[in-house]
C-alpha cells in the first residue's frame, strides 16, 4: 500500500471560483479517488490563499476587514468545491495559526543557514495612498513595443519583462496618480545557491520533460534572488524581528500545503513528519496550473531543501482552460463562474468532460459547449446508462435476481482484464485515454445486448432463462464500466452501487462478476443535457436559469411534468363516435427504450401489451431520455397499421400531448391499469 499526500494549487481568496479552478480540483480529485479505490492511503489537502495587497484593497473597497472578506470567500469556495463533488480531507486557510507557525519556523532556519540576504531597493510608491505598490499595481505603456495599459512586470502584447520604473507614463492602479520611487530594505531568498540541486531534481522525473526544458531557460539566464518581504500596509504575517515588514504571499502560500496537512494531522492524530520530514517514505504530489511553474519547481523545492524538509515526489502541471476556443473572459462572454454553472447544471457532466480532455502534458484544454453536450449525452446517457436501463426491467420481470452464471464469461473476462490498462491511465493522469478505453468497452456492451435482443427473446415465454442470462451479462458489463468511472462520476457510481446491491469497494472488484444476487429498483442515473440550458452558461452572472438542474435523487421518482398553464390548441376536424370507436387504445408498459442512431427526434421503444411485445418508434426524444421511460405505463394505438421506416418497423403509436409551445407529455393511464387493458 502506498502512502500519498496530494495538494492542488490554492485559490486566491478575493473572489469566487471559476471553472478553471474547478478543472484543477477535478483533475486532483479523480486521481485521489482512483488511488483510494486501488487500496492506497491517499490524503488530499488544500487551502485558500489569503494574503497580499489585492486582498487588503478588496476588503477596503467592500467596507469589511480582510479577515471578514477571506472568511466569506472561504465558505463560498468550500461550498462550490463540495457541490462539484471535490472531497478534501482538509480545506484550510493560509491565514491560520498553523501557517504562521510553519512560515516563521522556515524563515528562521533559512536565515540562520545564510539563505536570506538584505538589501535596499527602489520601489514604486503611491504618495496619495501612502503605500508601496506591487508591480501589477502600476500600469503604463510598454517600453519595448509601445502597447498602452500594461502592468508593471510584463507586457501582454510582446511578452517583454521589466520593472515599473521602465514603464512609460506609469500610473498607480490604486489612486490613479503617478508613482514615485522610494528606498526600502527588503529580504531576499538566495535561490541561486540551490542551482545544482535544482538542476538535478528537475531532471529526476519529478516534473514533465517539457517543463524541465522550459526551466533550462531560467537556468541559462541565471536564478535571481527572490524578494520575500513587503512593506506595510500589507495583509499577511509580519516577519519576526522586522517591524513593518511582512512575508510576501509567495512565501507563505506554498507553506499553506504544509499547514493544511498539519491541521489534518493534529485533527486525526497523524504523524505530520512522516509526510514532510527528510526521512519520509510517503509520496508527495502537487497539482498546479502551468502559470505557476516557476514557484513550484524552483522556488518551493529550494525553500524546502534549505529549511530541512523533503522535496515533492512530483509536480504535475496542466494547461490553461479555454472556452469555445477563446481565453476565459467576461468581456468576451466566455467566463463561467463555478456557482453560475451549478445553478444550471449538475456537476458530473463537467467532471466527465474534463476527464475526457485531460492528459499528462501542459497543452491547453478547450471546452466546446457543443462538444460538452454531445460527449456526455452520447457516452454517459446513450452508452453507459443505456446498458443498465435496457437490462434492469427484464431482470425484474424474471424475478429481480441475477442469473447464477454468465452466458459469455470470455466477454466479461475481457472487461475485467481492461482494469489493468485503465488503472495505468488513471495513475499516469492520462484520464482522456481512460475515458476512451471505457467508452470503447461501453460500445462492446451495447453491441452484445443488440446482438442478443432480449426484447425479442422475451416474446417467447420459453426463452425466459435466456433473457435473464443475457441481461445478467449486460448488468455485469455495466457494473465493470461504472466501477472504472467511479473516480470521475462518484455520485452516479454510488447510485449505481445502490441499484446493484453491492458497493464499489476496490478496483479489483471488477475481476469477479456479480451473480445470483438481487437488484434494487432501478432509478435513472443520468439525464441528457439540454443544449439550450447549456447555452445559458454565458448568461450574465446572477441571472438564474429558467430550469436549474440538480443531480437525480437516489431513490425518488421524478414527478410527472406539470400540465401546461394556458396553451392554445387549434381545434381539429370533428369525427363521429363510430370513427373514434375504430381506435384500439391499449395500456402498455415500456420494457426497453433506446436512442435511434441517425434520428434526432426518435426513440425506439419496446412496449409490452400484456403478453404481446411490439416495437414503436416515437418522436419524443426532445422530452424524454431512454432511462426515464423504463417501466413506465403509456397508452398505445394498437391497431395502427405497421409502418416501415428506415430505422425499422414501427408497430403502433404512443400517445403524447403537446402544449402548443414545443413541450411533449406522454399520456399515461391511471394507477393500477394493467398492460393490455383497453382504454375506453
C-alpha positions in Angstrom: 0.0 0.0 0.0 1.3 3.4 -1.0 1.0 6.4 1.4 0.3 9.5 -0.6 -0.3 13.2 0.2 -1.8 15.3 -2.6 -2.4 19.0 -3.0 -3.9 21.3 -5.6 -3.0 25.0 -6.1 -4.5 27.3 -3.5 -7.3 29.5 -5.0 -6.9 33.2 -4.2 -9.5 34.5 -1.6 -10.6 37.7 -3.3 -13.4 36.2 -5.4 -15.5 33.1 -6.4 -14.1 30.1 -8.2 -14.4 29.8 -11.9 -14.4 26.6 -13.9 -10.6 26.9 -14.4 -10.3 26.4 -10.7 -12.8 23.5 -11.0 -10.7 21.8 -13.7 -7.7 21.5 -11.5 -9.7 20.4 -8.5 -11.5 17.8 -10.6 -8.2 16.5 -12.0 -6.8 16.1 -8.5 -9.9 14.6 -7.0 -10.2 12.0 -9.8 -6.6 11.0 -9.2 -7.1 10.8 -5.4 -10.3 8.8 -5.7 -8.6 6.3 -8.0 -5.7 5.8 -5.6 -8.1 5.2 -2.8 -10.1 2.7 -4.9 -6.9 1.0 -5.7 -6.3 0.4 -2.0 -3.8 3.1 -1.2 -3.8 5.6 1.6 -4.2 8.9 -0.2 -5.0 12.2 1.5 -6.0 15.5 -0.3 -5.5 18.9 1.3 -5.9 22.4 0.0 -6.5 25.9 1.4 -7.4 29.4 0.4 -4.5 31.7 -0.4 -5.5 34.7 1.7 -2.6 37.2 1.9 -1.4 40.1 -0.2 -2.2 43.6 -1.4 -5.2 42.6 -3.5 -7.0 41.1 -0.5 -6.3 44.3 1.5 -7.6 46.6 -1.2 -10.7 44.4 -2.0 -11.6 44.4 1.7 -11.3 48.2 1.9 -13.5 48.5 -1.2 -16.1 46.2 0.3 -16.1 48.0 3.6 -15.1 44.9 5.6 -12.0 43.7 7.3 -9.6 41.4 5.5 -10.5 38.7 7.9 -14.2 39.1 7.2 -13.5 39.0 3.4 -11.5 35.8 3.5 -13.9 34.1 5.8 -16.8 34.8 3.5 -14.9 33.8 0.4 -13.6 30.7 2.1 -17.1 29.5 2.9 -18.1 30.1 -0.7 -15.1 28.2 -2.0 -15.8 25.2 0.3 -19.4 25.0 -0.8 -18.5 25.2 -4.5 -15.9 22.5 -4.3 -18.3 20.3 -2.3 -21.0 20.8 -4.9 -18.6 19.7 -7.6 -18.1 16.5 -5.6 -14.5 17.5 -4.7 -13.5 15.7 -1.5 -10.8 17.4 0.5 -9.6 15.8 3.7 -8.9 19.3 4.8 -9.6 22.7 3.2 -7.8 25.3 5.3 -6.6 28.9 5.0 -3.1 30.4 4.8 -4.3 32.9 7.4 -4.1 30.3 10.1 -2.1 29.6 13.3 -0.5 26.5 11.6 0.7 28.6 8.6 2.1 31.3 10.8 3.9 28.7 12.9 5.5 27.0 9.9 6.3 30.1 8.0 8.2 31.7 10.9 10.0 28.4 11.6 11.1 28.1 7.9 12.3 31.7 7.8 14.3 31.3 11.0 16.0 28.2 9.6 16.7 29.8 6.2 18.0 33.0 7.9 20.2 31.0 10.3 21.7 29.0 7.4 22.7 32.1 5.5 20.0 31.8 2.8 18.4 35.2 3.5 20.1 38.4 2.2 19.2 42.0 3.0 19.5 44.9 0.5 18.0 48.3 -0.2 15.8 48.5 -3.3 14.0 51.3 -5.2 10.3 50.6 -5.3 7.2 52.4 -6.7 5.3 54.3 -4.0 1.9 55.8 -4.1 2.2 59.1 -2.1 -1.6 59.6 -2.1 -2.4 56.1 -0.9 0.7 56.1 1.3 1.8 52.6 0.3 4.4 50.8 -1.8 3.0 49.3 -4.9 3.4 45.7 -6.2 4.5 45.6 -9.8 1.0 44.8 -11.1 -0.5 47.8 -9.3 1.4 50.0 -11.7 0.2 50.4 -15.3 1.6 52.3 -18.2 2.9 52.0 -21.8 5.3 49.1 -22.6 8.8 50.4 -23.1 9.5 47.8 -25.7 6.5 47.7 -28.1 4.6 50.8 -27.0 1.4 49.0 -26.1 -0.7 51.0 -23.6 -2.3 49.9 -20.4 0.3 47.2 -19.5 1.2 46.0 -16.0 4.5 46.9 -14.3 6.1 43.5 -14.6 5.4 42.3 -18.2 3.7 43.2 -21.5 0.8 41.0 -22.5 1.4 42.1 -26.2 5.1 41.4 -26.8 6.0 39.4 -23.6 8.8 41.7 -22.5 9.6 41.8 -18.8 10.7 44.9 -17.0 10.2 46.8 -13.7 7.6 49.5 -13.0 10.3 52.2 -13.4 10.7 51.2 -17.0 7.1 51.9 -17.9 6.3 55.0 -20.0 3.7 57.2 -18.2 3.2 54.9 -15.2 0.1 55.3 -13.1 -0.9 53.8 -9.7 -3.8 51.4 -10.1 -4.8 52.3 -6.5 -5.1 56.1 -6.8 -4.6 56.9 -10.4 -1.6 59.2 -9.6 1.9 58.9 -10.9 4.0 56.8 -8.5 7.3 58.0 -7.2 10.4 55.9 -6.2 11.3 55.3 -2.6 14.0 53.2 -1.0 13.2 50.3 1.3 15.2 47.5 2.8 13.9 44.1 1.7 14.8 40.5 2.5 15.7 38.1 -0.3 15.9 34.3 -0.5 19.2 33.4 -2.3 17.8 31.0 -4.9 21.0 30.8 -6.9 22.7 28.8 -4.0 20.4 25.9 -4.8 21.1 25.8 -8.6 23.0 22.5 -8.6 20.3 20.7 -6.5 17.5 22.2 -8.7 19.2 21.1 -12.0 19.4 17.6 -10.7 15.9 17.5 -9.2 14.2 18.9 -12.3 15.7 16.1 -14.4 14.9 13.4 -11.9 11.4 12.7 -13.3 9.8 14.9 -10.7 8.4 17.1 -13.5 7.4 16.6 -17.1 10.2 16.7 -19.6 8.7 19.7 -21.5 8.6 21.6 -18.2 12.2 20.7 -17.4 13.2 22.1 -20.9 11.4 25.3 -20.1 13.3 25.6 -16.8 16.6 25.3 -18.6 15.8 28.8 -20.0 15.8 30.2 -16.4 19.0 28.4 -15.5 20.7 29.9 -18.6 19.7 33.4 -17.7 20.7 32.9 -14.1 18.5 32.3 -11.0 17.7 35.6 -9.3 17.4 36.1 -5.6 13.7 36.1 -4.6 12.2 39.1 -2.7 10.2 37.6 0.2 9.3 40.7 2.0 6.7 43.5 1.6 6.3 46.8 3.3 3.3 47.9 5.4 0.4 48.4 4.8 0.0 44.7 3.8 -2.3 41.9 4.8 -0.2 39.0 5.9 2.2 37.8 8.6 4.7 40.3 10.0 8.3 39.0 9.8 9.7 38.3 13.2 12.4 40.9 14.2 11.4 43.2 11.3 8.7 45.6 12.3 6.6 46.9 9.4 7.9 44.1 7.1 5.6 41.2 6.0 6.2 37.9 4.4 5.4 38.1 0.7 2.4 36.0 -0.2 4.5 33.7 -2.4 6.5 32.6 0.6 3.6 31.7 2.9 1.2 30.4 0.2 3.1 27.2 -0.6 3.7 26.7 3.1 -0.1 26.5 3.2 0.3 23.0 1.8 2.3 22.1 4.9 -0.1 24.0 7.2 -3.2 22.3 5.8 -1.7 18.9 6.3 -0.5 19.9 9.8 -4.1 20.8 10.6 -5.2 17.4 9.3 -2.5 15.6 11.3 -3.5 17.3 14.5 -7.2 16.7 13.9 -6.7 13.0 13.2 -3.7 12.2 15.4 -1.4 11.5 12.4 2.3 11.8 12.1 3.0 15.0 10.1 6.7 14.4 9.9 6.0 11.2 8.0 4.9 13.3 5.1 7.3 16.3 5.3 10.4 15.1 7.2 13.7 14.3 5.4 13.3 10.6 6.1 9.7 10.5 4.7 8.9 7.4 2.6 5.5 8.8 1.7 4.7 10.2 -1.8 4.0 14.0 -2.1 2.3 15.4 -5.2 1.4 19.0 -6.2 -1.3 19.5 -8.9 -1.0 23.0 -10.4 -1.5 25.2 -13.5 1.4 25.8 -15.8 1.3 29.6 -15.0 2.8 29.0 -11.5 5.5 26.5 -12.5 8.4 28.8 -11.5 7.3 29.0 -7.9 6.6 25.3 -7.6 9.6 23.8 -9.5 12.3 26.2 -8.5 11.5 28.5 -5.5 9.5 25.9 -3.5 11.8 22.9 -3.6 14.7 25.2 -2.8 12.9 26.6 0.2 12.1 23.1 1.4 15.6 22.0 1.0 17.1 25.0 2.7 14.7 24.6 5.7 15.4 20.9 6.1 12.3 19.3 4.6 11.8 16.8 1.9 11.0 17.8 -1.7 7.9 16.9 -3.6 7.8 13.5 -5.3 6.5 15.3 -8.4 4.8 18.5 -9.5 2.0 17.8 -12.1 1.1 20.8 -14.2 -1.9 21.2 -16.6 -2.6 23.7 -19.3 -5.0 26.7 -19.4 -8.7 26.2 -19.9 -10.2 28.0 -22.9 -14.0 28.1 -23.8 -15.1 27.7 -27.3 -11.5 28.3 -28.4 -11.1 31.6 -26.6 -9.5 32.6 -23.3 -12.0 32.9 -20.5 -13.1 36.5 -20.4 -16.1 38.3 -19.0 -15.8 40.9 -21.8 -15.8 38.2 -24.5 -18.7 36.3 -22.8 -16.5 33.2 -22.3 -16.1 33.4 -18.5 -18.0 30.8 -16.5 -18.2 31.1 -12.7 -18.4 27.8 -10.8 -21.5 28.7 -8.9 -23.1 30.1 -12.1 -22.6 26.6 -13.7 -24.1 24.8 -10.7 -27.3 26.9 -10.8 -27.9 25.4 -14.2 -26.4 22.0 -14.5 -25.3 19.1 -12.3 -21.6 18.6 -11.6 -20.9 15.2 -13.1 -21.3 16.1 -16.8 -18.5 18.7 -16.3 -16.3 16.2 -14.4 -16.7 13.7 -17.2 -15.9 16.2 -19.9 -12.8 17.5 -18.1 -11.7 13.9 -17.6 -12.1 13.2 -21.3 -9.9 16.2 -22.2 -7.2 15.8 -19.6 -3.8 14.3 -20.4 -0.4 14.3 -18.6 1.1 17.3 -20.5 0.6 21.0 -20.3 -1.3 21.6 -23.5 -4.2 23.9 -23.1 -7.7 22.4 -22.8 -10.6 23.8 -24.8 -14.2 23.4 -23.6 -16.5 23.5 -26.6 -20.1 23.7 -25.3 -21.4 21.8 -28.3 -18.8 19.0 -27.7 -19.6 19.1 -24.0 -23.3 18.3 -24.7 -22.6 15.8 -27.4 -20.0 13.8 -25.4 -22.0 13.5 -22.2 -25.2 12.7 -23.9 -23.6 10.1 -26.2 -21.1 8.5 -23.8 -22.8 8.5 -20.5 -26.5 8.6 -21.3 -26.6 7.0 -24.7 -24.0 4.3 -24.0 -23.3 3.7 -20.3 -26.6 4.3 -18.6 -28.5 2.7 -21.5 -26.9 -0.6 -20.7 -28.5 -0.7 -17.2 -31.8 0.8 -18.2 -32.2 -1.8 -21.0 -31.5 -4.8 -18.8 -33.0 -3.9 -15.5 -36.6 -4.3 -16.5 -36.1 -7.8 -17.9 -34.4 -8.9 -14.7 -37.3 -7.5 -12.6 -39.7 -9.5 -14.8 -37.5 -12.6 -14.3 -37.7 -12.3 -10.5 -35.4 -9.5 -9.7 -32.3 -11.7 -9.2 -29.3 -12.1 -11.4 -28.6 -15.4 -13.0 -26.2 -17.9 -11.4 -23.8 -17.9 -14.3 -22.7 -15.7 -17.2 -23.6 -16.8 -20.7 -20.4 -15.3 -22.1 -17.7 -15.5 -19.5 -15.0 -14.7 -22.1 -16.5 -11.3 -22.8 -16.7 -10.5 -19.2 -13.1 -11.6 -18.8 -12.1 -9.0 -21.4 -13.8 -6.3 -19.5 -12.2 -7.4 -16.2 -8.7 -7.5 -17.8 -9.1 -3.9 -19.0 -8.9 -2.7 -15.4 -5.1 -3.0 -15.6 -4.8 -0.7 -18.6 -7.4 1.7 -17.3 -5.6 1.8 -13.9 -2.3 2.7 -15.6 -4.1 5.6 -17.4 -5.5 7.0 -14.2 -2.3 6.6 -12.3 -0.4 8.4 -15.1 -3.0 11.2 -15.2 -4.0 10.3 -18.8 -7.6 10.5 -18.0 -8.6 11.1 -21.6 -7.1 7.7 -22.6 -9.0 6.0 -19.7 -12.3 7.6 -20.9 -11.6 6.4 -24.5 -10.9 2.9 -23.3 -14.1 2.9 -21.2 -16.3 4.3 -24.0 -15.0 1.6 -26.4 -16.0 -1.1 -23.8 -19.4 0.5 -23.5 -19.8 0.2 -27.2 -18.9 -3.5 -26.9 -21.5 -4.0 -24.2 -24.3 -2.3 -26.2 -23.3 -4.4 -29.2 -23.7 -7.5 -27.1 -27.2 -6.6 -26.0 -28.2 -5.5 -29.5 -26.9 -8.8 -30.9 -28.9 -10.9 -28.5 -32.1 -8.7 -28.4 -33.6 -9.7 -25.1 -36.8 -7.8 -26.0 -37.3 -10.3 -28.9 -36.4 -13.3 -26.8 -38.9 -12.1 -24.2 -41.8 -12.6 -26.7 -41.3 -16.4 -26.1 -42.0 -17.4 -22.5 -39.9 -20.5 -23.1 -36.8 -18.2 -23.5 -37.1 -16.5 -20.1 -33.9 -18.1 -18.9 -32.1 -16.8 -21.9 -33.4 -13.3 -21.3 -32.2 -13.4 -17.7 -28.8 -14.7 -18.8 -28.3 -12.0 -21.5 -29.3 -9.3 -19.1 -27.2 -10.7 -16.3 -24.2 -10.4 -18.7 -25.3 -6.8 -19.5 -25.6 -5.8 -15.9 -22.2 -7.1 -15.1 -20.6 -5.3 -18.0 -22.3 -2.2 -16.8 -21.0 -2.8 -13.3 -17.4 -3.1 -14.5 -17.8 0.2 -16.5 -19.3 2.0 -13.6 -16.5 0.9 -11.3 -14.0 2.2 -13.8 -15.8 5.6 -13.9 -16.3 5.8 -10.2 -13.4 8.3 -9.7 -15.0 10.5 -12.4 -18.7 10.1 -11.6 -18.7 9.4 -7.8 -22.4 10.2 -7.2 -23.6 8.2 -10.2 -21.4 5.3 -9.0 -22.9 5.5 -5.5 -26.4 5.4 -7.0 -25.4 2.5 -9.3 -24.0 0.6 -6.4 -27.3 1.0 -4.6 -29.1 -0.4 -7.6 -26.6 -3.3 -7.8 -26.9 -4.0 -4.1 -23.1 -4.0 -3.7 -20.7 -1.1 -3.0 -17.7 -0.4 -5.2 -15.1 -1.2 -2.6 -12.0 -1.9 -4.5 -10.7 -1.5 -8.1 -10.2 -5.3 -8.4 -13.9 -6.0 -7.6 -14.2 -6.0 -11.4 -12.4 -9.3 -11.5 -15.4 -11.1 -10.0 -18.8 -10.9 -11.6 -22.0 -10.3 -9.6 -24.1 -13.5 -9.8 -27.2 -14.8 -8.1 -27.9 -11.6 -6.2 -31.0 -9.4 -6.0 -31.1 -6.0 -7.6 -32.7 -3.0 -6.1 -35.3 -1.0 -8.1 -33.6 0.8 -11.0 -33.7 4.6 -10.8 -32.5 6.8 -13.7 -28.8 7.5 -13.2 -28.4 10.4 -15.6 -30.4 12.6 -17.9 -29.5 14.2 -21.2 -28.0 17.7 -21.3 -30.3 20.3 -22.9 -28.2 22.4 -25.3 -30.5 25.4 -24.7 -29.8 25.1 -20.9 -26.1 24.7 -21.5 -26.1 27.9 -23.7 -27.3 29.9 -20.6 -23.9 29.3 -19.1 -23.0 32.5 -20.9 -25.9 34.4 -19.3 -24.9 37.4 -17.1 -23.8 36.3 -13.6 -26.6 36.5 -11.1 -29.3 35.7 -13.7 -30.6 32.3 -12.7 -31.6 29.8 -15.4 -35.3 29.1 -16.1 -34.8 25.5 -15.0 -31.9 24.8 -12.6 -30.9 21.2 -12.7 -29.9 19.0 -9.8 -28.4 15.5 -9.8 -31.1 12.8 -9.7 -32.1 11.7 -6.2 -31.0 8.2 -5.4 -34.4 6.7 -4.6 -37.0 9.3 -5.7 -39.1 9.0 -8.8 -39.3 12.1 -10.9 -42.8 13.8 -10.7 -44.9 13.9 -13.8 -44.4 17.0 -15.9 -46.9 19.8 -14.9 -49.8 20.4 -17.2 -49.4 23.4 -19.5 -50.9 26.5 -17.9 -52.6 28.3 -20.8 -51.6 26.6 -24.0 -53.7 27.4 -27.1 -54.6 24.4 -29.1 -56.1 24.7 -32.6 -59.4 22.7 -32.9 -59.2 19.5 -35.1 -61.8 18.4 -37.5 -64.8 16.6 -36.0 -65.1 12.8 -36.2 -68.1 10.5 -35.4 -68.3 8.2 -32.4 -68.2 5.3 -34.8 -64.9 6.6 -36.2 -63.5 7.0 -32.7 -64.6 3.5 -31.8 -62.4 2.1 -34.5 -59.3 3.1 -32.5 -57.9 0.3 -30.3 -56.2 2.1 -27.4 -54.3 -0.1 -25.1 -52.3 0.3 -21.9 -48.7 -0.7 -22.5 -45.6 -0.9 -20.3 -42.3 0.3 -21.8 -39.9 -2.7 -21.4 -37.0 -1.1 -23.2 -36.0 2.3 -24.7 -33.0 3.4 -26.7 -31.7 6.1 -28.9 -32.1 5.8 -32.7 -28.8 6.4 -34.4 -29.2 8.9 -37.2 -32.5 10.3 -35.9 -32.7 13.5 -33.8 -36.3 13.1 -32.6 -37.0 9.4 -32.4 -36.7 6.9 -29.6 -37.0 3.1 -30.2 -39.5 1.7 -27.6 -40.2 -1.9 -26.8 -43.7 -2.0 -25.4 -45.5 -4.8 -23.5 -49.2 -5.0 -24.2 -49.9 -7.8 -21.7 -48.2 -10.8 -23.3 -47.5 -9.2 -26.7 -44.4 -7.1 -27.3 -44.1 -4.6 -30.1 -41.6 -2.1 -31.4 -42.7 1.5 -31.6 -40.7 4.5 -32.9 -41.8 7.6 -31.0 -40.8 11.2 -31.7 -40.4 12.1 -28.0 -36.6 12.3 -27.8 -36.7 16.1 -27.1 -38.7 15.5 -23.9 -37.5 12.1 -22.5 -34.2 10.3 -22.1 -34.4 6.5 -22.6 -33.7 5.7 -19.0 -36.6 7.9 -17.8 -39.1 5.6 -19.7 -38.2 2.1 -18.4 -41.2 0.5 -16.7 -43.5 3.5 -17.5 -47.1 2.8 -18.4 -48.4 4.6 -21.6 -51.3 4.5 -24.0 -50.7 2.9 -27.4 -52.8 2.9 -30.6 -52.6 -0.8 -31.0 -54.5 -1.2 -34.3 -52.4 1.4 -36.3 -51.1 -0.1 -39.5 -47.4 -1.0 -39.1 -45.2 1.5 -40.9 -41.8 0.6 -42.4 -39.2 3.2 -41.6 -35.6 3.3 -42.5 -34.8 2.5 -38.9 -37.1 -0.5 -38.7 -40.8 -1.4 -38.5 -43.0 0.7 -36.2 -45.9 -1.4 -34.9 -48.1 1.2 -33.2 -48.2 4.7 -31.8 -47.6 6.0 -28.3 -49.9 8.9 -27.4 -48.5 12.2 -26.2 -49.9 15.6 -25.6 -48.4 18.9 -26.8 -48.8 22.2 -25.0 -48.5 24.1 -28.3 -45.2 25.6 -27.3 -43.0 22.6 -28.1 -43.5 20.7 -24.9 -44.4 17.0 -25.1 -46.1 15.0 -22.3 -46.8 11.2 -22.5 -50.4 10.2 -21.9 -50.5 7.8 -19.0 -53.3 5.6 -17.6 -54.4 5.8 -14.0 -52.5 3.8 -11.4 -53.4 0.1 -11.5 -54.2 -0.2 -15.2 -52.5 -3.4 -16.4 -50.7 -3.8 -19.7 -53.1 -4.9 -22.4 -56.2 -3.2 -20.8 -58.3 -1.4 -23.4 -58.8 2.3 -22.9 -62.4 3.3 -23.2 
